[in-house]
Protein backbone atom coordinates (compact mmCIF):
# COMPACT_ATOMS: atom_id res chain seq x y z
CA UNK A 1 0.00 0.00 0.00
CA UNK A 2 2.80 2.46 0.81
CA UNK A 3 4.42 1.83 -2.60
CA UNK A 4 1.35 3.09 -4.44
CA UNK A 5 1.10 6.17 -2.20
CA UNK A 6 4.60 7.29 -3.16
CA UNK A 7 3.98 6.87 -6.89
CA UNK A 8 0.89 9.11 -6.84
CA UNK A 9 2.46 11.91 -4.81
CA UNK A 10 4.34 14.39 -7.04
CA UNK A 11 8.07 14.69 -6.40
CA UNK A 12 9.42 18.01 -5.17
CA UNK A 13 12.37 19.42 -7.01
CA UNK A 14 15.55 20.32 -5.16
CA UNK A 15 16.65 23.95 -4.94
CA UNK A 16 19.73 23.22 -7.04
CA UNK A 17 17.54 21.79 -9.79
CA UNK A 18 15.23 24.82 -9.67
CA UNK A 19 18.19 27.20 -9.88
CA UNK A 20 19.69 25.34 -12.83
CA UNK A 21 16.32 25.32 -14.55
CA UNK A 22 15.85 29.06 -14.03
CA UNK A 23 19.34 29.86 -15.36
CA UNK A 24 18.80 27.60 -18.37
CA UNK A 25 15.54 29.41 -19.07
CA UNK A 26 17.18 32.81 -18.69
CA UNK A 27 19.73 31.92 -21.37
CA UNK A 28 17.16 30.26 -23.62
CA UNK A 29 18.63 26.76 -23.52
CA UNK A 30 15.89 24.99 -21.57
CA UNK A 31 14.78 21.76 -23.26
CA UNK A 32 11.09 21.13 -23.76
CA UNK A 33 11.33 17.94 -21.67
CA UNK A 34 12.78 19.86 -18.71
CA UNK A 35 10.21 22.62 -19.22
CA UNK A 36 7.35 20.11 -18.97
CA UNK A 37 8.98 18.44 -15.96
CA UNK A 38 9.19 21.82 -14.20
CA UNK A 39 5.48 22.38 -14.69
CA UNK A 40 4.56 18.92 -13.44
CA UNK A 41 6.86 18.68 -10.41
CA UNK A 42 7.68 22.31 -9.63
CA UNK A 43 5.94 24.90 -7.50
CA UNK A 44 5.34 28.26 -9.18
CA UNK A 45 6.24 30.33 -6.13
CA UNK A 46 9.67 28.69 -5.92
CA UNK A 47 10.41 29.42 -9.57
CA UNK A 48 9.20 33.02 -9.21
CA UNK A 49 11.36 33.64 -6.13
CA UNK A 50 14.48 32.10 -7.71
CA UNK A 51 13.80 34.00 -10.94
CA UNK A 52 13.52 37.32 -9.11
CA UNK A 53 16.72 36.70 -7.17
CA UNK A 54 18.55 35.66 -10.35
CA UNK A 55 17.31 38.78 -12.16
CA UNK A 56 18.46 41.07 -9.34
CA UNK A 57 21.87 39.37 -9.28
CA UNK A 58 22.16 39.72 -13.07
CA UNK A 59 21.28 43.42 -12.97
CA UNK A 60 23.76 44.04 -10.14
CA UNK A 61 26.49 42.19 -12.04
CA UNK A 62 25.89 44.26 -15.19
CA UNK A 63 25.84 47.46 -13.12
CA UNK A 64 29.11 46.47 -11.43
CA UNK A 65 30.81 45.72 -14.73
CA UNK A 66 29.66 49.05 -16.18
CA UNK A 67 30.95 50.89 -13.11
CA UNK A 68 34.31 49.12 -13.43
CA UNK A 69 34.62 49.91 -17.14
CA UNK A 70 33.70 53.58 -16.59
CA UNK A 71 36.31 53.91 -13.82
CA UNK A 72 39.03 52.29 -15.89
CA UNK A 73 38.16 54.30 -19.02
CA UNK A 74 38.22 57.70 -17.30
CA UNK A 75 41.54 59.49 -17.57
CA UNK A 76 43.11 60.49 -14.27
TORKOL-4160 file (C-alpha; in steps of 0.2 Angstrom, whole numbers, padded with zeros to 4 digits, m for minus):
76
<pt num="1" X="0000" Y="0000" Z="0000"/>
<pt num="2" X="0014" Y="0012" Z="0004"/>
<pt num="3" X="0022" Y="0009" Z="m0013"/>
<pt num="4" X="0007" Y="0015" Z="m0022"/>
<pt num="5" X="0006" Y="0031" Z="m0011"/>
<pt num="6" X="0023" Y="0036" Z="m0016"/>
<pt num="7" X="0020" Y="0034" Z="m0034"/>
<pt num="8" X="0004" Y="0046" Z="m0034"/>
<pt num="9" X="0012" Y="0060" Z="m0024"/>
<pt num="10" X="0022" Y="0072" Z="m0035"/>
<pt num="11" X="0040" Y="0073" Z="m0032"/>
<pt num="12" X="0047" Y="0090" Z="m0026"/>
<pt num="13" X="0062" Y="0097" Z="m0035"/>
<pt num="14" X="0078" Y="0102" Z="m0026"/>
<pt num="15" X="0083" Y="0120" Z="m0025"/>
<pt num="16" X="0099" Y="0116" Z="m0035"/>
<pt num="17" X="0088" Y="0109" Z="m0049"/>
<pt num="18" X="0076" Y="0124" Z="m0048"/>
<pt num="19" X="0091" Y="0136" Z="m0049"/>
<pt num="20" X="0098" Y="0127" Z="m0064"/>
<pt num="21" X="0082" Y="0127" Z="m0073"/>
<pt num="22" X="0079" Y="0145" Z="m0070"/>
<pt num="23" X="0097" Y="0149" Z="m0077"/>
<pt num="24" X="0094" Y="0138" Z="m0092"/>
<pt num="25" X="0078" Y="0147" Z="m0095"/>
<pt num="26" X="0086" Y="0164" Z="m0093"/>
<pt num="27" X="0099" Y="0160" Z="m0107"/>
<pt num="28" X="0086" Y="0151" Z="m0118"/>
<pt num="29" X="0093" Y="0134" Z="m0118"/>
<pt num="30" X="0079" Y="0125" Z="m0108"/>
<pt num="31" X="0074" Y="0109" Z="m0116"/>
<pt num="32" X="0055" Y="0106" Z="m0119"/>
<pt num="33" X="0057" Y="0090" Z="m0108"/>
<pt num="34" X="0064" Y="0099" Z="m0094"/>
<pt num="35" X="0051" Y="0113" Z="m0096"/>
<pt num="36" X="0037" Y="0101" Z="m0095"/>
<pt num="37" X="0045" Y="0092" Z="m0080"/>
<pt num="38" X="0046" Y="0109" Z="m0071"/>
<pt num="39" X="0027" Y="0112" Z="m0073"/>
<pt num="40" X="0023" Y="0095" Z="m0067"/>
<pt num="41" X="0034" Y="0093" Z="m0052"/>
<pt num="42" X="0038" Y="0112" Z="m0048"/>
<pt num="43" X="0030" Y="0124" Z="m0037"/>
<pt num="44" X="0027" Y="0141" Z="m0046"/>
<pt num="45" X="0031" Y="0152" Z="m0031"/>
<pt num="46" X="0048" Y="0143" Z="m0030"/>
<pt num="47" X="0052" Y="0147" Z="m0048"/>
<pt num="48" X="0046" Y="0165" Z="m0046"/>
<pt num="49" X="0057" Y="0168" Z="m0031"/>
<pt num="50" X="0072" Y="0160" Z="m0039"/>
<pt num="51" X="0069" Y="0170" Z="m0055"/>
<pt num="52" X="0068" Y="0187" Z="m0046"/>
<pt num="53" X="0084" Y="0184" Z="m0036"/>
<pt num="54" X="0093" Y="0178" Z="m0052"/>
<pt num="55" X="0087" Y="0194" Z="m0061"/>
<pt num="56" X="0092" Y="0205" Z="m0047"/>
<pt num="57" X="0109" Y="0197" Z="m0046"/>
<pt num="58" X="0111" Y="0199" Z="m0065"/>
<pt num="59" X="0106" Y="0217" Z="m0065"/>
<pt num="60" X="0119" Y="0220" Z="m0051"/>
<pt num="61" X="0132" Y="0211" Z="m0060"/>
<pt num="62" X="0129" Y="0221" Z="m0076"/>
<pt num="63" X="0129" Y="0237" Z="m0066"/>
<pt num="64" X="0146" Y="0232" Z="m0057"/>
<pt num="65" X="0154" Y="0229" Z="m0074"/>
<pt num="66" X="0148" Y="0245" Z="m0081"/>
<pt num="67" X="0155" Y="0254" Z="m0066"/>
<pt num="68" X="0172" Y="0246" Z="m0067"/>
<pt num="69" X="0173" Y="0250" Z="m0086"/>
<pt num="70" X="0169" Y="0268" Z="m0083"/>
<pt num="71" X="0182" Y="0270" Z="m0069"/>
<pt num="72" X="0195" Y="0261" Z="m0079"/>
<pt num="73" X="0191" Y="0272" Z="m0095"/>
<pt num="74" X="0191" Y="0289" Z="m0086"/>
<pt num="75" X="0208" Y="0297" Z="m0088"/>
<pt num="76" X="0216" Y="0302" Z="m0071"/>
